[in-house]
Amino acid sequence: MNLNKSPYPRLMIAGTHSGVGKTTITLGLMSALKERGMVVQGYKVGPDYIDPSHHTAVTERPSRNLDTWLMNKDVCLELFDHARDGANIAIIEGVMGLYDGCLDGTECGSSAHVAKITNTPVVLILDARGMSRSAGAIVLGYKNFDKDLKISGVIINRIRSERHYASVKKTIEDTCEIPVLGYLPFEDKITLPERHLGLVPSVEQVFAKSTYNEIGKALSGTVDIDKLISLAGSSGVVPPFQRIIFDGITEKFPLRFAVASDEVFNFYYQDNLDLMEAFGVELTYFSPLYDKYVPSDVNGIYLGGGFPEMYAGMLAANTTMKESMQKAYKKGAVIYGECGGMMYLFERLIDFKGKSHDMCGILKGVTKMENKRQGLGYITVNAVRDNLLSKTGDTFRAHEFHWSSLQSPDDTTYAYTVAKYGDKKSKYDGIHHNRILASYAHVHFATNTELLKNLLRYVASNRG
């Protein structure tokens, strides 16, 4: 059990639905708190990579993911507590609407579920565009939907005038007995740019720092930051949990992994990287976009997801890096690639405009960007043959989100079948070829640490 009895001030910033401004307000609050000299630890509910990248840019601390569908209650609490060292306040950004999660009719994977297991006060974000008194009905519904969850405050987004705010504030407080803590005015200039997978990651935005500061200043002028800090302080100690992820690691792997990290490849769960280091792995970072060579003397290469389609021309032009990838593989390096990382390993990538770009050519096949999503949501993975992560018959949970399709030879060997929760139809995924596993599935190793141990054991057994 955890023995940390010191308070950990924390807030959950949740929304009535997607697009209400959770991320904008979360980033503004983080910026405002940091301006006050506080050390802020960010978290994101669900399997998101992009929002946490913005948290990290503001707080200068790696943001973490908490997901009660991918992992159980104890694991979520351990990851939550594991990241707190040195922080004096935690801000958790919710996912979708407050009660939305896995499409199984339960609270699994929802912001509400994470708020309850972490005993975190919820601040509900409401988009008041086009409404006034109706806001009270919406908040009352959210308050009464789950009596075990306490909504401690409301922030209103996209307010047009002080008169508009006064009307919305009165109806919510009179009807729901929940304090309205302020608002953010309707301002086009304080929005963050988006593309097909959501927000543009912070690593690509040179202007982002000033944008965060702008949002923070706007929020500080219209939201009661002192009240928010007080609410966070009311949360007390983290609820008890069983430590099963980082504690008790006895198996060590003196391996060296090269991790791709740049504007293209940046979809990594920070806890995955932490776990690799906890198991004794040395991580060294490189850029397939800008560097000429893969780091020397590596046993494994980890290619995370990202946006190879947006930089396909530059990746194709970096021929020395592609040759270096091929040489590292031929010399014995094990390669694990997820989504965008997988796309880089194939022969070609066809972008949204139909232009073909040469990739590494380590795997046979082509990926093509389509005009609609090809995969989105939680998936259950079933191993149909032994591979780098799992054994035949193993099942585990993961997530996918991609706009590309895969055109591979008929004799391609697949590691998995995957299916969306509740869907009887499955499809093949996970290209398994010699010392390579490349898949659309995004895997959080805390879902089951055996997945990571299988990978590291395989790399260790193949080390020259």
C-alpha positions in Angstrom: 0.0 0.0 0.0 1.1 3.6 -0.5 2.4 5.2 2.7 2.4 8.8 1.5 0.1 10.7 3.9 0.9 14.2 2.8 -1.8 16.2 1.0 -1.6 16.6 -2.7 -3.7 19.6 -3.9 -5.4 18.7 -7.1 -8.2 19.7 -9.5 -10.0 18.0 -12.4 -10.9 20.3 -15.3 -13.7 18.5 -17.1 -16.2 19.5 -19.8 -19.8 19.0 -20.6 -18.7 17.6 -24.0 -15.7 17.8 -26.4 -14.9 21.2 -27.8 -16.0 23.3 -24.8 -12.5 24.6 -24.1 -11.1 22.1 -21.5 -7.6 22.3 -23.0 -7.5 26.0 -23.4 -8.7 26.6 -19.8 -6.4 23.9 -18.4 -3.4 25.5 -20.1 -4.4 28.9 -18.9 -4.8 27.7 -15.4 -1.4 25.9 -15.5 0.2 29.1 -16.8 -1.5 31.3 -14.1 -0.4 28.9 -11.3 3.2 28.8 -12.7 3.2 32.6 -12.7 2.5 32.5 -9.0 5.5 30.3 -8.5 3.7 27.0 -8.1 5.1 23.7 -9.3 2.4 22.2 -11.4 2.1 18.6 -12.4 -0.2 17.9 -15.4 -2.3 14.8 -16.2 -4.6 13.9 -19.0 -7.5 11.4 -18.7 -7.5 8.9 -21.6 -5.0 7.8 -24.3 -4.1 11.3 -25.6 -0.6 12.3 -26.6 -1.1 15.9 -27.9 -2.8 17.6 -24.9 -0.1 16.3 -22.6 2.6 17.8 -24.9 1.0 21.2 -24.2 0.9 20.6 -20.5 4.6 19.7 -20.5 5.4 22.9 -22.4 3.6 25.0 -19.9 4.6 23.3 -16.6 8.1 22.2 -17.7 7.3 18.8 -16.2 6.3 15.7 -18.2 2.5 15.3 -18.2 1.0 11.8 -17.5 -2.0 9.8 -18.7 -4.6 8.3 -16.4 -6.9 5.8 -18.0 -9.2 3.5 -16.1 -10.0 1.4 -19.3 -6.4 0.7 -20.1 -5.4 0.1 -16.5 -7.0 -0.7 -13.2 -7.6 1.6 -10.3 -4.4 0.8 -8.3 -2.3 1.3 -11.4 -3.9 4.7 -12.1 -3.3 5.8 -8.5 0.3 4.6 -8.6 1.0 6.5 -11.8 -0.7 9.6 -10.4 1.3 9.4 -7.2 4.6 8.5 -9.0 4.6 11.8 -10.9 4.0 14.1 -7.9 7.6 14.4 -6.6 8.4 18.1 -6.3 5.0 19.3 -7.4 2.7 21.3 -5.1 -0.5 21.1 -7.2 -1.9 18.7 -9.8 -4.2 19.7 -12.7 -5.9 16.8 -14.4 -7.5 17.6 -17.8 -10.5 15.5 -18.6 -11.5 13.7 -21.8 -14.6 14.3 -23.9 -17.6 15.0 -21.7 -17.4 14.4 -17.9 -19.1 11.0 -18.0 -17.8 9.8 -21.4 -15.4 6.9 -21.6 -15.4 3.4 -23.2 -18.6 2.8 -25.2 -19.7 0.0 -22.8 -22.3 1.9 -20.8 -20.0 2.1 -17.7 -17.9 4.9 -16.3 -14.7 3.1 -17.3 -12.2 5.5 -19.0 -14.2 8.6 -18.1 -13.1 11.8 -16.4 -15.7 11.1 -13.7 -14.2 7.7 -12.9 -10.7 9.1 -12.6 -12.0 12.0 -10.4 -13.7 9.5 -8.1 -10.8 7.1 -7.6 -8.3 10.0 -7.0 -10.8 11.9 -4.9 -10.3 15.0 -6.9 -12.6 18.0 -6.9 -14.2 18.6 -10.4 -14.5 22.0 -12.1 -17.0 21.7 -14.9 -16.4 23.7 -18.1 -19.5 24.9 -19.9 -19.7 26.5 -23.3 -22.3 29.2 -22.9 -22.4 30.3 -26.5 -26.1 30.7 -27.6 -27.6 30.1 -24.1 -28.3 31.8 -20.8 -30.9 30.2 -18.4 -30.5 26.8 -20.1 -27.0 26.6 -18.6 -28.6 25.9 -15.2 -30.5 22.9 -16.7 -27.3 21.5 -18.1 -25.2 21.8 -15.0 -28.1 20.4 -12.8 -28.2 17.4 -15.0 -24.4 16.8 -14.6 -24.7 17.3 -10.9 -27.5 14.8 -10.5 -26.3 12.2 -12.9 -23.9 10.6 -10.4 -24.4 11.4 -6.8 -21.0 9.9 -5.8 -19.2 12.6 -7.8 -18.9 16.2 -6.5 -18.8 19.0 -8.9 -17.1 21.8 -6.9 -17.2 24.6 -9.3 -18.1 25.8 -12.8 -16.1 28.0 -15.3 -18.0 29.4 -18.3 -16.4 29.6 -21.7 -17.1 31.9 -24.6 -18.9 34.6 -22.7 -20.0 37.5 -24.9 -20.6 40.3 -22.3 -20.7 40.9 -18.5 -24.5 40.9 -18.8 -24.4 37.5 -20.5 -22.1 36.2 -17.7 -24.3 37.6 -14.9 -27.3 35.8 -16.3 -25.5 32.4 -16.7 -23.9 32.7 -13.3 -27.2 33.4 -11.5 -29.1 30.6 -13.0 -26.4 28.0 -12.2 -25.8 29.1 -8.7 -29.5 29.5 -7.9 -30.5 26.2 -9.5 -27.6 24.0 -8.8 -25.9 25.4 -5.6 -22.6 25.1 -7.3 -20.3 28.2 -7.4 -19.4 29.7 -10.7 -15.7 30.6 -10.5 -15.4 32.9 -13.5 -15.4 32.8 -17.2 -13.3 33.1 -20.3 -14.4 35.6 -22.9 -15.1 34.8 -26.5 -11.7 35.4 -28.2 -10.6 33.9 -31.5 -7.0 34.9 -30.9 -6.6 32.6 -27.9 -7.4 29.3 -29.7 -4.8 26.6 -30.5 -4.5 25.3 -34.1 -5.8 21.9 -35.0 -5.3 19.3 -37.7 -6.7 15.8 -38.5 -5.6 14.2 -35.2 -6.6 17.1 -33.0 -4.5 20.0 -31.7 -1.1 20.6 -33.3 1.5 19.2 -30.8 3.4 21.8 -28.8 6.8 20.7 -30.2 5.7 22.1 -33.6 4.5 25.5 -32.3 7.1 28.2 -31.9 4.4 30.7 -30.8 2.9 28.4 -28.2 4.7 29.8 -25.2 3.2 33.3 -25.8 -0.2 31.8 -26.4 -0.1 30.0 -23.1 0.8 33.2 -21.3 -2.0 35.1 -23.1 -4.6 32.5 -22.0 -3.2 32.6 -18.5 -3.5 36.3 -18.3 -7.0 36.3 -19.7 -8.0 33.6 -17.2 -6.4 35.4 -14.2 -8.5 38.5 -15.1 -11.9 36.8 -15.1 -11.5 33.6 -13.0 -11.0 33.3 -9.2 -7.6 31.6 -9.2 -7.4 31.9 -5.4 -10.7 29.9 -5.1 -9.4 27.3 -7.4 -6.2 26.9 -5.4 -8.4 26.6 -2.3 -10.6 23.9 -3.9 -7.4 22.0 -4.9 -6.2 22.1 -1.3 -9.4 20.6 0.0 -8.7 17.2 -1.7 -6.4 15.9 1.0 -4.2 12.8 0.6 -4.2 10.4 -2.3 -6.5 7.5 -1.6 -4.7 4.2 -0.6 -3.6 1.9 -3.4 -1.4 -1.2 -4.0 1.9 -0.4 -5.7 2.4 -3.0 -8.5 4.2 -1.2 -11.3 7.4 0.6 -10.2 7.9 -1.1 -6.9 9.5 -4.4 -6.6 11.3 -4.5 -10.0 14.0 -7.1 -9.7 14.7 -8.0 -13.3 17.1 -5.6 -14.9 18.1 -5.3 -18.6 21.4 -3.4 -19.3 20.2 -2.5 -22.8 20.5 0.6 -24.9 17.5 1.9 -26.9 17.4 4.7 -29.4 14.1 6.6 -29.1 12.9 8.7 -32.1 12.0 12.2 -30.9 11.2 15.3 -33.0 8.3 17.1 -34.7 7.4 13.8 -36.4 7.8 11.2 -33.7 6.6 12.4 -30.3 3.7 10.2 -29.3 5.0 8.5 -26.2 3.5 7.9 -22.8 6.1 9.3 -20.3 5.4 6.4 -18.0 6.5 4.0 -20.8 9.9 5.7 -21.0 10.1 5.8 -17.1 9.3 2.1 -17.0 12.0 1.2 -19.5 14.6 3.1 -17.4 13.3 1.5 -14.2 14.1 -1.9 -15.8 17.6 -0.7 -16.4 17.4 0.4 -20.1 19.5 3.3 -21.2 17.5 5.6 -23.5 19.2 7.8 -26.1 17.2 10.1 -28.3 17.6 10.9 -32.0 15.7 12.7 -34.8 14.9 10.8 -38.0 14.1 14.3 -39.4 17.3 16.1 -38.7 20.0 13.7 -37.6 22.1 11.7 -40.1 22.5 8.5 -38.2 20.9 6.3 -35.6 22.9 6.4 -32.3 25.6 3.9 -32.3 25.7 0.6 -30.3 21.9 0.4 -29.7 20.2 -2.9 -29.1 16.7 -1.6 -29.9 14.9 1.3 -31.7 11.6 2.7 -30.4 9.7 4.6 -33.1 6.6 6.3 -31.5 3.6 7.7 -33.3 3.2 11.2 -34.7 2.9 12.9 -38.0 5.2 11.4 -40.7 2.6 12.4 -43.3 3.2 16.1 -42.5 7.0 15.8 -42.9 7.1 13.0 -45.5 9.2 15.1 -47.9 11.9 15.8 -45.3 11.9 12.2 -44.1 12.3 11.0 -47.6 15.1 13.5 -48.3 17.1 12.3 -45.3 18.7 9.4 -47.1 21.6 8.9 -44.7 19.2 8.4 -41.8 17.2 5.8 -43.8 20.4 4.0 -44.7 21.4 4.2 -41.0 18.1 2.6 -40.0 18.7 -0.2 -42.4 22.2 -0.8 -41.2 21.2 -0.8 -37.6 18.6 -3.4 -38.3 21.0 -5.6 -40.3 23.5 -5.4 -37.5 20.9 -6.8 -35.1 18.9 -4.0 -33.6 15.3 -4.9 -32.6 12.7 -2.3 -33.9 9.4 -1.5 -32.3 7.2 1.0 -34.2 3.8 2.3 -33.3 1.5 4.0 -35.9 3.6 6.8 -37.4 6.7 4.9 -36.4 5.4 1.9 -38.3 4.7 4.1 -41.4 8.3 5.2 -41.5 9.5 1.6 -41.8 7.6 0.8 -45.0 8.7 1.4 -48.5 6.5 4.4 -49.3 4.1 6.8 -47.8 1.4 8.4 -49.9 0.3 11.8 -48.5 -3.0 13.5 -48.5 -2.3 15.0 -51.9 -1.5 11.6 -53.4 2.3 12.3 -53.6 4.5 9.3 -52.9 7.5 9.5 -50.6 10.2 6.9 -50.1 10.6 5.7 -46.5 13.0 3.3 -45.0 12.0 0.2 -46.9 12.8 -2.1 -44.0 9.2 -3.5 -44.3 7.4 -4.3 -47.6 4.3 -2.2 -48.2 2.9 1.2 -48.5 0.8 3.4 -46.2 -1.7 5.9 -47.8 -3.4 8.9 -46.1 -7.2 8.7 -46.6 -9.8 11.3 -46.6 -11.5 9.9 -43.5 -10.4 8.3 -40.3 -9.4 4.6 -40.6 -9.3 3.8 -36.9 -10.3 5.5 -33.6 -10.9 4.2 -30.2 -10.1 1.5 -27.6 -9.2 -1.9 -29.0 -8.7 -5.3 -27.6 -5.6 -7.0 -29.0 -5.3 -10.8 -29.4 -1.9 -12.2 -30.2 -2.2 -14.8 -33.0 1.6 -15.6 -32.9 4.5 -15.0 -30.6 6.0 -11.5 -31.2 8.1 -8.9 -29.4 5.4 -7.9 -26.9 3.2 -11.0 -26.4 2.8 -14.7 -26.8 0.2 -16.5 -28.9 -3.2 -16.3 -27.1 -2.3 -13.3 -25.0 -4.8 -10.4 -25.0 -4.3 -6.9 -23.9 -5.9 -3.5 -24.3 -4.7 -0.6 -26.5 -5.8 2.4 -28.5 -5.7 3.4 -32.2 -6.1 6.7 -34.0 -5.1 6.9 -37.6 -6.1 8.3 -41.0 -3.8 6.0 -43.1 -4.5 2.7 -44.6 -1.9 -0.1 -45.1 -1.3 -1.8 -48.4 0.9 -4.8 -47.7 1.8 -8.0 -49.6 -0.4 -11.0 -49.4 2.3 -13.0 -47.5 2.6 -10.4 -44.7 2.9 -12.0 -41.3 0.6 -10.4 -38.7 1.1 -10.6 -34.9 -2.4 -9.6 -33.8 -6.1 -9.5 -34.5 -7.7 -6.4 -33.0 -11.3 -5.5 -32.4 -13.1 -2.5 -30.9 -14.8 -3.1 -27.6 -18.2 -4.8 -28.2 -17.5 -5.3 -32.0 -17.5 -8.9 -33.1 -15.5 -8.0 -36.3 -11.8 -8.1 -36.0 -8.9 -7.1 -38.3 -5.3 -8.0 -38.6 -2.6 -5.6 -37.2 1.0 -5.8 -36.0 3.4 -6.5 -38.8 5.8 -9.2 -37.4 9.0 -9.6 -39.4 12.2 -11.1 -37.9 13.2 -8.6 -35.2 10.5 -6.0 -36.0 7.0 -5.4 -34.6 5.2 -2.5 -36.2 1.5 -1.8 -35.4 -1.3 0.8 -35.4 -1.9 -0.1 -31.8 -0.7 2.4 -29.2 0.3 0.5 -26.1 0.7 1.7 -22.5 3.1 -0.7 -20.8 1.4 -0.1 -17.4 -1.6 -1.9 -18.9 0.5 -5.0 -18.3 4.2 -4.8 -17.6 4.7 -8.3 -19.0 4.4 -6.6 -22.5 7.5 -4.5 -21.8 9.3 -7.4 -20.1 8.7 -9.6 -23.1 10.1 -6.9 -25.4 13.2 -6.4 -23.2 13.8 -10.2 -22.8 13.6 -10.6 -26.6 16.1 -7.8 -27.2 18.4 -9.2 -24.5 18.3 -12.7 -26.1 19.1 -11.3 -29.5 21.9 -9.1 -28.4 25.2 -9.9 -30.1 
